[in-house]
């Protein structure tokens, strides 16, 4: 018997949290060292845009990995699975018995 398990940590959430933290920290540091307010704000906006794009890509990657894992675990039904490259059943074959001349 195993007791209740703690929820698994979501690594992409951790990455996004650190990115948001840097979106706040970097402009503060830039202001501390004398950069203009406009420059720090532009940097914050740029970092926020990069963070959003990375978050979207991470989520898509996680969904794709979950889908592949689900496909591997589920039993394959019917005859619609893929075989190795070039292995086809029936149909026309090119060049097998044609004379070279």
Phi, psi and omega in degrees: 000130176246142181281183179296140181258145178293152180297144180292141178284137179267109186294327180291327176296320177298319180296317180294321178299317178295323179295318178296319177301317179290330176297333177271317186291316185299312178297324178297316179295319178298318177296321179301321182269011170098009176289150180294159179297322179295319178295317179294321179294319177297320177296318179298318179295319178296316178295322178295320179296315178297320179297317180295318179295317179296322178297316178299315181295321177297317180296318178297319179296318179296319179296318179296319179294320179295321179295316179296319179297319178295322179293324180291325183279332183280143178290142179279130180247145176076182183256032184257020178277157182274144175255181181300164184296133177084354181267100181241150178260128177069195178081185183272143176241137182259136168079359185296308186242018181274136180288146177266128184199000000 
